[in-house]
Amino acid sequence: MALGQVEQRRADSVLHQTALAKHGSASGRNHACGFTLLDTAITLVIAGLLVQVVVTGQQLIHNARVRDLMAQQTDAEAAVVAFQDRYRALPGDYAFASVNIACDPAPCINGNGNGHVEAGTAGAIHEEILAWQHLSAAGYLQAAYRMAGVGESAATPLNTPRNVFGGYLEIAYDSNWGYSGNTAPRHNIKTGNYVPVSVLSEVDRKIDDGLPGAGRFQFSRYAGFGAIPPAGGTSGACTDADTITAAWANTADNDNCGAATLLY
């Protein structure tokens, strides 16, 4: 073979190998680019699923709290009605509890028997606290609550139940419900404060008329301890107005609200 032919073949071989190398490099880049796009798509899908899981979890928690608050109000009302049916008196106001109910400590503290569950004033017994001892000692509550003495005047975990958010419930005859101009006292069971407005709004829609100033389930500024829920119409309030026609202020997203279930 002539020298010229040998050199030509060598040159052709080098060119062929260079072309293969370039083709391999371009192919690798295409594969790398394709893998990156696929990886990004998978990441976006996973992120979307995680967001959906978080949102669903938050909704489940919200629904559970709504059900818990509804059940607590229903159970308390049923206990009061059952107690009154049995003893012909209201818990806390019952004047013969020391004779007919076995309390711990004994004997049971008596209410004044005037037909109203009243918060203690001018040294009077705090019947709104005593009510829970009467109910639990009579067997109408699963938990046990006790009023240590006639001088006890503040709600504590030992004498009063709490809602899921930490606020103390209250059974009382007063006008601390609805709008601030309300002057008509009625027996009611208060949820206690620290309840998000979104929870109260949904409870109201489910069991009543959805209005915080009307129906049997209404807004209340009661606070057994801590901050008092702000009056309607003020900045960040639980209701959009301080009137009977007010609506729950869900857009304010206030987490210190309360309500009351009217009994009589």
URVENTA-V377113 format. One line per field, one symbol per residue. ss: DSSP state (H for helix, E for strand, C for the rest). Layout:
ss=???
//
This chain:
ss=CCHHHHHHHHHHHHHHHHHHHHHHHHHHHHHHHHHHHHHHHHHHHHHHHHHHHHHHHHHHHHHHHHHHHHHHHHHHHHHHHHHHHHHCCCCCCCCCHHHHCCCCCCCCCCCCCCCCCCCCCCCCCCHHHHHHHHHHHCCCCCCCCCCCCCCCCCCCCCCCCECCCCCECEEEEECCCCCCCCCCCEEEEECCCCECHHHHHHHHHHHCCCCCCCCCEEECCCCCCCCCCCCCCCCCCCECCCCCCCCECHHHCCCCECEEEECC
//
